[in-house]
Amino acid sequence: MKYERLGRTNIKVSKIGLGTWQFGSSYWGWGKELDEDGAIKIIRRAIELGINFIDTAEMYGNGRSEEIIGKALKGLDRDEVVLATKVFPYPWRLTPHQVVKALRGSMRRLGVSRIDLYQIHWPSPIFPLKGALKALEGEVEEGRIGSIGVSNFSVKQLERARSYLSKVDIASNQIEYNLLKRGAEMDVIPYCLREGLSVIAYSPLAQGLLTGKYGPGRGPSNLKRRIFLALSYGKIDWDVVERLKERAEEMGLTPAQLAIAWVIRKEGVLAIPGAKSLEQLESNFSASKVNLDPSMEI
């Protein structure tokens, strides 16, 4: 596994982390497919493989994802794992008092006294973030947070958020980034890499579209998932999917492995694919062994 610094902090994270939004959630029926014991096995195996970066959020399964991670970490060396979670930006959640309350709730569910990366899940269009960020800066000084991150922020939103902090900087911006969603390459990713902020790519497999499982007229059987993909991706560029499959075959990889390796090919960009089986986890991990030219296109 390859590791690099999280932003300008001294926190070292694995280039491939573990996304856990499906743990404890019945959305798309995944809660039925992956029970708590299965999720705990995935988390512990990830740590054995050297995946030290685990990302969750208070909204995942209404806190169940955090609780499952807490159970999985019992008895393990806390310093082995870099924990990241997020506060959901309901307007009332982003007052100084409420954001600290949310932090304490996540700490309780995770069973820890420190969260390495605490993130604002989405920018709030109607509520100023200054008070919340200043409160979180105080939590960094107190040692309850290792670093502050954001998610789904534009360049303008990043600049504004950074201007509110005086003693620490934003460490990362978590965004949707994959071969089918590349808009961030225009501005957000160059800005983050230039300014020393880590990019954390969620959905590096485009919700399964880049695994080789789907194709034109061959989509998910689950209606909720089909609707979600239609809303998220609209008209899918199947030519990209086909090129990925061909290139992966040439390289002796699965499409999923090449898709993840492509996302993390540049220094400063991490990926947090999910996994609902040990087999998927092992496949994702194998992508860390693939060395691609940062300029490679598919």
Secondary structure as GFF3:
##gff-version 3
##sequence-region A 1 298
A	DSSP	beta_strand	3	5	.	.	.	ID=ss1
A	DSSP	beta_strand	12	14	.	.	.	ID=ss2
A	DSSP	beta_strand	18	19	.	.	.	ID=ss3
A	DSSP	three_ten_helix	27	29	.	.	.	ID=ss4
A	DSSP	alpha_helix	30	33	.	.	.	ID=ss5
A	DSSP	alpha_helix	36	49	.	.	.	ID=ss6
A	DSSP	beta_strand	53	55	.	.	.	ID=ss7
A	DSSP	three_ten_helix	60	63	.	.	.	ID=ss8
A	DSSP	alpha_helix	64	73	.	.	.	ID=ss9
A	DSSP	three_ten_helix	78	80	.	.	.	ID=ss10
A	DSSP	beta_strand	82	87	.	.	.	ID=ss11
A	DSSP	three_ten_helix	91	94	.	.	.	ID=ss12
A	DSSP	alpha_helix	96	110	.	.	.	ID=ss13
A	DSSP	beta_strand	115	120	.	.	.	ID=ss14
A	DSSP	alpha_helix	130	142	.	.	.	ID=ss15
A	DSSP	beta_strand	145	151	.	.	.	ID=ss16
A	DSSP	alpha_helix	155	163	.	.	.	ID=ss17
A	DSSP	beta_strand	170	176	.	.	.	ID=ss18
A	DSSP	three_ten_helix	183	185	.	.	.	ID=ss19
A	DSSP	alpha_helix	188	195	.	.	.	ID=ss20
A	DSSP	beta_strand	198	202	.	.	.	ID=ss21
A	DSSP	three_ten_helix	206	208	.	.	.	ID=ss22
A	DSSP	alpha_helix	223	233	.	.	.	ID=ss23
A	DSSP	alpha_helix	238	251	.	.	.	ID=ss24
A	DSSP	alpha_helix	255	263	.	.	.	ID=ss25
A	DSSP	beta_strand	269	271	.	.	.	ID=ss26
A	DSSP	alpha_helix	278	286	.	.	.	ID=ss27
A	DSSP	three_ten_helix	287	289	.	.	.	ID=ss28
###
